[in-house]
Structure formats: C-alpha cells, structure tokens
Amino acid sequence: MGVEKSLFAALCAAMPFFAACGLWDDDLPDVAVSVSVAPATVTLGDTARIVVEVRNSGLEDVTVWLPGCNMDFTLRAGSGTVYHPAEQVVCPLMLRPPDTLRRGAVLRYRNFSTGVAIEAGSVGAPALLPPGSYRVEVAVQASRGERARTIVGGGAVLTFLPR
C-alpha cells in the first residue's frame, strides 16, 4: 500500500484542489519496518544477528527512533510470552538519539541475541530462554512535524536449540 499511497500523495501535492486527498492523507509518517535474522537457528548461547530495517516510503523526511542499547526488539514465544534480550538489561542508560530518515531512504539498526533474556514485567534475573522458536518484534517511533505514530513490525522467527 505504501507505493500506492505515495503516488496518491504526489497527485495530491500536484493538485491540492482534488477533494479525495483529505480522505487518504492522514498526515502521519509513512514508514515501513521489517526484521531479518541470521542465522535463523542457533544454539542457546550463540549469537544471532538481528537487523531492523526502517524505510521512509512517504514524500517527506521523517524522524525515527528506537531506544538503542539492543532494546530495539523483543522475542515473543508461541505461548504469547514476551522476553527482552538480556543485553537490554545491562545498559539501559545508553539510548540512541533520533535519526532523520530522508524520503525514500532506509536505516538499518543492527542488534543481536544469544538467547539470554528476561520475561517482560519480571523482576528476576536474566536466564537462557527455553529452547524453541520466537517471533522477533520491534516498535519504531516515527514523527513528521507534530504528527507521530508507532509502527510495529516483525515476523522474522528465531529458533534457539538446546545447548
């Protein structure tokens, strides 16, 4: 839908009197988020590289940000339980500043997971995840002027094998 919306937005910019423009343009940043994992299957304790890709598919520059310090993603078990990689717990004060994403540009945030994590909302110590498959999810904040939105992406699956 991003390409069609961008083409429609271009038409609206060229012909502002076109009445339907107000129906489609919500004035929010048009940003797409994807996640990739390599390798997709690792032994618990080994490192899987996770790349979060943020693409500006709109016609204007936007500001995007993720927390940084390997806090850019969560791991969701098939049961629905959400885990934060332990690397997040170690360095919560090293936050990443916002990035400007030019029209059509792509930003890549590189992360990792070793399978050491803590359950969301837990006050316990980080530990190895139970072996299994986890969906890698990310939430990116994006703004354009005074308008902002949170874009949730993911879908990549990371499988941890027992040690």
ZAMARGU-4260 file (C-alpha; in steps of 0.2 Angstrom, whole numbers, plus 5000, padded with zeros to 4 digits):
<rodrens>
0) 5000/5000/5000 | 5015/5012/5003 | 5018/5014/4984 | 5000/5017/4980 | 4999/5030/4995
5) 5015/5039/4989 | 5008/5040/4972 | 4992/5047/4978 | 5001/5059/4989 | 5011/5065/4974
10) 4995/5068/4965 | 4988/5077/4979 | 5003/5088/4980 | 5002/5092/4962 | 4983/5096/4963
15) 4978/5102/4980 | 4960/5105/4975 | 4957/5087/4972 | 4944/5083/4985 | 4948/5065/4989
20) 4966/5070/4995 | 4959/5073/5013 | 4952/5056/5013 | 4968/5047/5011 | 4982/5058/5018
25) 4981/5056/5037 | 4997/5067/5039 | 5006/5054/5048 | 5023/5047/5044 | 5023/5034/5030
30) 5036/5022/5037 | 5038/5003/5034 | 5048/4991/5046 | 5055/4974/5043 | 5066/4962/5053
35) 5078/4949/5047 | 5088/4936/5057 | 5104/4927/5053 | 5106/4913/5056 | 5088/4910/5060
40) 5093/4894/5070 | 5106/4895/5084 | 5111/4885/5099 | 5107/4894/5115 | 5122/4905/5120
45) 5127/4908/5102 | 5124/4924/5093 | 5110/4928/5081 | 5112/4944/5071 | 5095/4954/5070
50) 5093/4968/5058 | 5079/4981/5060 | 5076/4990/5043 | 5066/5006/5043 | 5060/5013/5026
55) 5053/5030/5023 | 5040/5027/5009 | 5032/5044/5011 | 5036/5060/5002 | 5043/5070/5016
60) 5058/5067/5028 | 5053/5059/5045 | 5061/5057/5062 | 5063/5039/5068 | 5070/5032/5084
65) 5072/5016/5093 | 5079/5015/5111 | 5096/5008/5106 | 5107/4998/5118 | 5100/4982/5110
70) 5082/4987/5116 | 5076/4988/5098 | 5066/4972/5099 | 5058/4959/5109 | 5056/4940/5107
75) 5038/4933/5108 | 5036/4914/5112 | 5022/4904/5104 | 5013/4905/5120 | 5012/4924/5119
80) 5025/4927/5132 | 5037/4942/5128 | 5055/4942/5133 | 5068/4956/5132 | 5086/4951/5127
85) 5097/4952/5142 | 5108/4964/5133 | 5095/4977/5136 | 5096/4975/5155 | 5114/4978/5156
90) 5115/4995/5148 | 5098/5004/5149 | 5106/5022/5150 | 5114/5021/5133 | 5099/5027/5122
95) 5101/5031/5104 | 5096/5048/5098 | 5083/5050/5084 | 5088/5049/5066 | 5082/5059/5051
100) 5075/5047/5038 | 5075/5056/5021 | 5061/5052/5008 | 5064/5035/5001 | 5079/5031/5012
105) 5082/5016/5023 | 5090/5015/5040 | 5097/4998/5047 | 5099/4995/5065 | 5110/4980/5070
110) 5106/4970/5085 | 5109/4953/5092 | 5103/4940/5104 | 5111/4925/5112 | 5095/4918/5120
115) 5099/4926/5137 | 5083/4935/5141 | 5071/4941/5154 | 5052/4939/5154 | 5043/4956/5151
120) 5037/4963/5168 | 5049/4951/5178 | 5060/4956/5192 | 5070/4940/5191 | 5087/4938/5184
125) 5091/4935/5165 | 5092/4917/5160 | 5093/4906/5145 | 5076/4905/5136 | 5068/4889/5134
130) 5073/4880/5118 | 5060/4884/5104 | 5055/4897/5091 | 5052/4915/5095 | 5045/4929/5084
135) 5056/4945/5083 | 5046/4960/5085 | 5050/4979/5085 | 5041/4995/5088 | 5048/5011/5079
140) 5043/5028/5084 | 5041/5040/5069 | 5036/5058/5068 | 5034/5072/5055 | 5031/5089/5062
145) 5019/5087/5076 | 5012/5071/5070 | 5019/5054/5077 | 5015/5036/5076 | 5022/5019/5082
150) 5025/5007/5069 | 5026/4989/5075 | 5035/4976/5063 | 5042/4959/5064 | 5038/4942/5058
155) 5056/4935/5057 | 5057/4919/5068 | 5072/4915/5078 | 5074/4897/5084 | 5085/4893/5099
160) 5091/4875/5100 | 5096/4867/5117 | 5114/4868/5122
</rodrens>
